[in-house]
Amino acid sequence: QVQLVESGGGLVQPGGSLRLSCAASGVIFSRYAIRWYRQAPGKAREWVAYISSSGLTSYVDSVKGRFSISRDNAMAYLQMNSLKPEDTAVYYCNAAGPGLDSWGQGTQVTVSS
């Protein structure tokens, strides 16, 4: 059974940094593309960042230059710098590919002074 578990969320002041982690089990993680999404209260879930199995990355415009996605064999990461109040959301990781579309439970990120 595939399981993804996010961690690293918390409360941070504007301008601060957090590093989110996504741990995978039950799957050969390296075979799949990884995406980070977020969902703010009252808003639809939004795609944030993507990394392919070969390491190609892309980002939503609102986080370009501030967020960085990376991965190793069994983990994915989202380094978030220069955080803004509008980055406040529950952040989810997703692993997708042939025969797989798996989500974690999410981790709360709150940016507030």
SVG drawing of the C-alpha trace seen along z (x, -y; Angstrom):
<svg xmlns="http://www.w3.org/2000/svg" viewBox="-15 -40 33 42">
<polyline fill="none" stroke="black" stroke-width="0.4" points="0.0,0.0 1.4,-3.4 1.6,-5.9 2.8,-9.5 3.4,-11.5 4.1,-15.2 5.9,-17.0 7.7,-20.3 4.8,-22.7 4.2,-25.2 3.9,-28.9 6.4,-31.3 6.7,-35.1 6.5,-36.8 9.9,-36.6 10.8,-33.3 11.5,-29.9 10.2,-26.4 11.2,-23.1 8.4,-20.6 9.2,-16.9 7.2,-14.1 8.1,-10.6 7.0,-7.7 6.5,-4.0 5.1,-1.1 6.2,-2.5 9.4,-2.8 9.3,-6.6 11.9,-7.4 9.7,-6.2 7.1,-8.9 6.6,-12.6 6.0,-14.5 3.8,-17.5 3.2,-19.8 -0.3,-21.4 -1.8,-23.7 -5.3,-24.6 -6.1,-27.8 -9.3,-28.1 -12.3,-28.7 -10.2,-28.2 -9.6,-25.4 -6.6,-23.2 -3.7,-24.8 -0.8,-23.2 2.5,-24.7 5.5,-22.8 6.5,-19.8 9.5,-17.5 9.8,-14.8 11.4,-11.4 14.5,-12.8 14.6,-16.0 12.9,-18.5 11.1,-21.2 8.4,-23.7 6.5,-26.2 3.4,-28.2 4.3,-31.9 3.4,-33.1 6.3,-31.0 9.0,-31.2 12.2,-32.4 11.0,-31.6 10.2,-27.9 12.4,-25.0 11.4,-21.4 13.8,-18.5 13.8,-14.8 15.9,-11.8 15.1,-8.1 12.4,-8.0 11.7,-11.7 10.5,-14.9 11.1,-18.3 9.7,-21.8 12.1,-24.5 10.0,-27.7 11.8,-31.0 10.6,-34.6 7.2,-33.3 4.2,-35.6 0.8,-35.6 -0.8,-34.4 1.3,-31.3 -0.8,-30.2 -2.4,-26.8 -2.4,-23.1 0.3,-21.7 0.0,-18.3 2.4,-16.1 1.2,-13.9 3.0,-11.1 1.5,-10.2 2.3,-8.1 1.1,-4.9 -1.2,-3.1 -0.6,-5.6 -2.2,-8.7 -1.4,-9.0 -1.8,-11.9 -0.5,-12.6 -2.7,-13.9 -1.3,-17.4 0.7,-19.7 -0.4,-23.2 1.7,-26.2 0.8,-29.5 2.6,-32.7 1.7,-35.4 3.3,-38.0"/>
</svg>
